[in-house]
Each structure stands twice: as C-alpha cells, then as structure tokens.
Amino acid sequence: MPFGEEDFRLDYNKGIIKETEFFTTAELAKKLKMNVQVITRKIQAGDIFAYKIGKDWRIPEFSVFQWLESNANDKSRRAKNSNGTGAPSEEEAKPSPPRTNRKYLLEYILAQFEPNRDYSEDEVNRTISRYHEDYGMVRQEFLAEQMMEKVNGHFRRRTGYQFSD
C-alpha cells in the first residue's frame, strides 16, 4: 500500500511523531559510547531503522530499542533450554525482552493510542505492527494487562491505566 498524505495525518494525530524522540547519529553514538561511523554503518546496513534528512540520519527511539533487543544476550534463558544440548532451541533462540523491557515496550506502543477513543481491530493492528511483528500477541497483552479494553468490537486505551515511571 503506497504511503499517502492521509496515512501521515493519521500517524501524526495518533502521536507517532509527536511522542517519538529522534536521535542524530552523533547523539546516539554519544549516548551508547560508540563511534559515529559504527552507528552510520549499522544504519546503512539496515540494522538500525532511520530516516535520512539532508546529510544526516534521524533515528527514532523505538528503532534503537529494537536494535538493542536484537543484540541482547539473555543467559538466563539459555540455561533453561528444553532440548538438553546446552544450546537454545530454535524457539528459545528468538529474542524476547526481559519482563521490565516487555512492559516498557508495551507502554511505548500503548502511548500511540489516545485514551477514550475507539479503534477498530485493523487500526490497532496497523499501529502495533510499526513496532512489533506479532501485533495479535501485543493486542492480547494489552487486554491481559488491562492497558486496553474491548467494547462493542472496538478497542480503547483504558483511561485508568497508570504508566510506569
């Protein structure tokens, strides 16, 4: 589906741009204590999602989080493998954020939804899919964690939900 002006207005109104922090390559390199050229190479290789504006890149905060998660080592999960070989099974090898990061990621995605506004399942799926490939699982997590509620076939961010500090 081509990216149109209407899609941009929807994203902007939902808070995608208003609520997202963007880093330059120099800012991210400083924050991560890395060389700017390394960050630039990671972006050019497609490891880190970014937007090229002028001569520099703008890196959305969520893509930094995704890249860090994809490069995390999770020794506790490796020790509990189910195949008995000492190496993680294919399923266990898939990255899964620790509990605290899971909640942070859920809340980050949840912040893209306005409270007290009804969303169709398709709208929820499209928004979630910008941050996580398994939008169905995230949608169910929203319901299980009582971050969202389903009313008359529509989803709504709960006004009583308190975000973590």
C-alpha positions in Angstrom: 0.0 0.0 0.0 1.6 3.3 -1.0 2.3 5.9 1.7 -0.2 8.7 1.3 -0.8 12.1 2.9 -3.8 10.7 4.8 -1.7 8.0 6.4 0.7 10.7 7.6 -2.1 12.7 9.2 -3.3 9.6 11.0 0.1 8.8 12.3 0.7 12.4 13.5 -2.7 12.6 15.1 -2.2 9.3 16.9 1.0 10.7 18.5 3.6 8.7 16.5 5.6 11.7 15.6 4.6 14.0 18.5 5.7 11.4 21.1 8.8 9.9 19.4 12.3 11.1 20.3 14.7 11.2 17.4 18.5 11.0 17.6 21.2 12.1 15.2 24.0 9.6 14.6 26.3 11.8 16.8 23.7 11.9 19.7 23.2 8.2 19.6 26.9 7.4 19.4 27.5 9.6 22.4 24.6 8.0 24.3 25.8 4.5 23.6 29.5 5.4 23.9 30.2 4.2 20.3 31.9 5.7 17.3 29.6 7.7 15.0 31.0 5.8 12.0 29.9 2.5 13.5 26.3 3.8 14.1 26.3 5.1 10.5 27.4 1.8 9.1 24.7 0.0 11.2 22.1 2.3 9.7 23.3 2.0 6.1 23.4 -1.8 6.5 19.7 -1.7 7.7 20.5 -3.0 11.2 19.1 0.2 12.7 16.0 1.8 11.1 16.4 5.5 10.5 15.3 8.4 8.2 17.8 10.3 6.1 17.2 14.0 6.3 19.7 16.1 4.5 23.2 14.8 5.1 22.4 13.1 8.4 20.2 10.4 9.7 17.3 10.7 12.3 16.9 7.6 14.4 13.6 7.1 16.2 13.9 5.9 19.8 11.9 2.7 19.2 14.3 1.6 16.5 17.2 2.0 18.9 15.3 -0.2 21.4 14.6 -2.8 18.8 18.2 -2.9 17.7 19.5 -3.2 21.2 17.0 -6.0 22.0 18.0 -7.9 18.9 21.6 -7.8 20.1 21.0 -8.6 23.8 22.4 -11.7 25.4 19.9 -13.5 27.6 21.9 -16.0 29.5 19.1 -16.9 31.9 17.0 -18.2 29.0 19.9 -20.2 27.5 20.4 -22.0 30.8 16.8 -23.2 30.8 16.8 -24.7 27.3 14.4 -27.5 26.6 16.5 -29.6 24.1 19.1 -30.7 26.7 22.0 -29.8 24.5 23.1 -26.6 26.3 22.3 -24.6 23.2 18.9 -22.9 22.9 16.3 -24.5 20.7 15.1 -22.6 17.7 12.1 -21.2 19.6 14.2 -20.3 22.6 16.7 -18.5 20.4 14.2 -15.9 19.3 14.7 -12.7 21.2 12.2 -11.9 23.9 12.6 -8.9 26.1 13.0 -9.3 29.8 9.9 -8.6 31.9 10.8 -5.0 32.6 11.6 -4.3 28.9 8.4 -6.1 27.9 6.3 -3.7 30.0 8.3 -0.7 28.7 7.7 -1.8 25.1 4.0 -2.4 25.7 3.7 1.1 27.3 5.6 2.7 24.5 3.3 1.2 21.9 0.2 2.0 24.1 1.2 5.6 24.2 0.5 5.8 20.5 -3.2 5.3 21.2 -5.4 8.2 22.5 -7.4 7.4 25.7 -11.2 7.2 25.3 -11.0 6.8 21.5 -12.4 3.7 19.9 -10.1 1.9 17.4 -11.1 -0.9 15.1 -9.0 -4.1 15.3 -7.4 -3.2 12.0 -6.3 0.3 13.3 -4.9 -1.3 16.4 -3.0 -4.0 14.3 -1.6 -1.3 11.9 -0.3 0.8 14.8 1.2 -2.1 16.7 2.8 -3.6 13.5 5.0 -0.5 13.3 6.8 -1.6 16.4 6.3 -5.4 16.7 5.7 -8.0 14.1 3.3 -10.1 16.2 0.5 -7.5 16.6 -2.0 -10.1 17.6 0.1 -11.1 20.6 0.7 -7.5 21.6 -3.0 -6.7 21.3 -3.8 -9.6 23.6 -1.1 -8.4 26.0 -2.8 -5.0 26.1 -6.1 -6.7 27.1 -4.4 -9.1 29.6 -2.5 -6.2 31.3 -5.7 -4.1 31.3 -4.0 -1.5 29.3 -6.8 -1.6 26.7 -10.4 -2.8 26.8 -12.6 -4.2 24.1 -16.1 -2.6 24.0 -18.6 -3.4 21.3 -16.0 -4.9 19.0 -13.7 -1.8 19.3 -10.5 -1.3 21.3 -10.0 1.5 23.6 -7.0 2.6 25.7 -8.1 2.5 29.4 -8.1 5.9 31.0 -7.3 4.4 34.4 -4.1 2.7 33.3 -1.1 4.3 35.1 2.2 4.2 33.0 5.4 3.1 34.8 7.9 5.8 35.7 
